[in-house]
Amino acid sequence: MLADPQPARARSVGRLLQIIRVQGDSMVPALHDGDRLLAVRPGPWRPLRRGAVVVGRVPAVAGGDGSALFIKRVLALPGEIARVPLDQLTAVQRSEEWSGARIDGPDATWPVPAGHVFVKGDAHDSADSVSWGAIPRGELVGVVVARLHPS
């Protein structure tokens, strides 16, 4: 069973900033349920980087309706190949074909198309791009820049 896609609640502070409240465990150990984060809306003023923690809309393939949010880490950028070691996937993820994954030696790999990013939760059983596929950049609503209140 995969963890929920790290639900979050957002509150805007002006046009560029949002305060995000973490709800769930898919980013443990880095983030915990109840943590408050400061996120900047994506744009040229905040380039997206591999390893960045982002907030986005849960995709329809995961049951998202455009209002539910996720918090994940960027694993690969447009044009790159996302790699996840097979031993970091759950048995269910290894036993099914996941969103165009290819087995390449000890890794599962996914090509990331232009205009998309591949996101992954820090927790082993996170629901993320492993099962959803790459996320359109336009679905990202924030790049986390600080933790305001650790739990």
C-alpha positions, 0 to 999 in steps of 0.5 A: 500500500502506498502512502497518501500523496502528502496532502498539504494546505496552502495559504497565500501571503501576497502574490509570490509567497505561500505558507504550507502546512504538511499533512502526512508522512511521505516526506519523512524524515525531512518533513513531518505532519504539522510542519509549516513551510514557506514556499515561493511560487515557481517562476524565473525568480526561483529556478527549479533545481534537482533536490528542491522540495516542491508543492503541486496539485495532485494529478488526476491519475492519483485521484486529484481534482485540482484542489488537493496538493502534494509535497515532494522532492524533485528527482529529475528535470525536463529532458533527464532520466529519473533513476530509482534503485529497485530496492527503494521501490515497494514490492507492488511497485516492482511487480507492476508496470509503472508509468513508462518505467524501464528496468535498467540494471539495478534501477527503474528509469523514467524519461522526463519529457519537456515541460515536466518534472519527476517528483519523489517522496522521501518515505519509502512508500510514498505515492509520487511520480513512480506511480503517477509519471512525470508532473507538468511544471504548470501543476507546481504551485510552490518551491519550499524555501524554509521551514517555519515551524518544525513539529 
